[in-house]
Each structure stands twice: as C-alpha cells, then as structure tokens.
Amino acid sequence: MAHQKTIRCAIALSVSLLLAGCFGGGRPGQPTASGNGTVYQDASCQWSPGSCIYKGSYEPGERAYAEDEARRLNQAQLIRLRRSGG
C-alpha cells in the first residue's frame, strides 16, 4: 500500500516538473540573460520560428550592422567549438 502511494507521488511530481519545464522560463517577450547578450523569449517563436522573422525593410546601415554582428557571433561560436573539441 505504501509502495503504491510512493509511486503515485513520484508520478505526480514528475508530471508537475515536466509541465513547469514546458511552460516556465519567463513570460513571453521578457528578456532573459544569455552568454551573448539579451534573448527575448516568446512562446510563438519557439513553436514557429519563422513567425518571428522581421520581413520589413532595413533602416540605413542596419543591414550591414546585422551582417557584421552575425559574422562576429558565428566566429565566436566557432572558436568555442574548437576549444571544446567539437
């Protein structure tokens, strides 16, 4: 009898942890700290990343900045991967 109660409690705890992991982690649109700066969490972006891509026109100089920043971040990630042996 006590064994069944322990199993039920373990299952309930597992389910609650699973749900907390799926739905937790910040409110949509709230910034969270990351190694490379600020990352905005949005549930709609997690399920459909394409819906979060801006498709409008760039402001003057914005495209060049974005490309330079992407290049810099890619280079930093490549260095990290090489250091870790990956």
ABEGO torsion letter per residue (X at the ends): XAAAAAAAAAAAAAAAAAAAAAABGEBBGBBBBBAAEBBBBBAAAAABAAAABBABBBBBGAAAAAAAAAAAAAAAAAAAAAAAGX
